Amino acid sequence: MRYQADVRVVAYRYDGSFAGFLCCVFESFTQREIPSLIAAPETEQLVLFEMRDIPTETEKARRVATGLKRLGMTVYERVTVGFLSCAEEKDLILLRFIRLCFAQGGQAAQMLGHTQVAQAFALERAVNNEICRMIELLRFEEKDGMLGAQIHPQNRVLPMLRAHFCSRLPDDDFLIYDATHKEALLRRNGQVQFLRMERYEASAEPEELAWQTLWKRFFKALTIEERRNEKLQTQHVPLRYRQDMPEMRKDILQT
């Protein structure tokens, strides 16, 4: 691949998949250019310059993925995890990072003083931090003979939650619904799949609601009112996570 490139007044439009993004990387190297914008289908932005559709082609995606792996797992994981971010211009940040690593080698990923490296690292760190928060704060409930949970993440973290919960719950069927992005991770009869869903209905089973009430009472019993620190609590459990945590919800009986 050739590494020198000019910034062009052109936008790449792709299907939003990781393979599609890798095809955008392939196009960038082939045309020796860096686009001004890379747009997924959900991107709503007025573009005043040429829009080029980049088709997803398996062989091109495979070639780029193989090249990334040769640069080392640090580079590969930074790209794959960073791609789950919903930050603005995420695709363009990762493209510039990839081009830098191909030009200077995998060790470029350690150059955190470099703007392009720092931006890609920030994407990866934000996604990983949210994944850790979700693992800690996600609450399952009994629903329709399986375990169900609803989350409101900023990033598309479901692919990274798959391995953890499949390992922790090897004998259970479960569904984790991402209400932000209308996606769900479903594990049933040992098979895992990702689905599009419009909404998640909370459990209305009396036994489950009784357990949630008991959990709320236990949580309240452990609270030392004189030592309550709302600011510190918000740092550890941001407000946007609380709507999915029974012990934090006000719609569950507290007495």
Secondary structure, 3 states (H helix, E strand, C coil): CCCCCEEEEEEEECCCCHHHHHHHHHHHHHHCEEEEEEECCCCCCCCCCEEEECCCCHHHHHHHHHHHHHCCHHHHHHHHHHCCCCCCCHHHHHHHHHHHHHHHCHHHHHCCCCHHHHHHHHHHHHHHHHHHHHHHHCCCEEECCEEEEEECCCCCCHHHHHHHHHHHCCCCCEEEEECCCCEEEEEECCEEEEEECCCCCCCCCHHHHHHHHHHHHHHHHHCCHHHCCHHHHHHHCCHHHHCCCHHHCCCCCCC
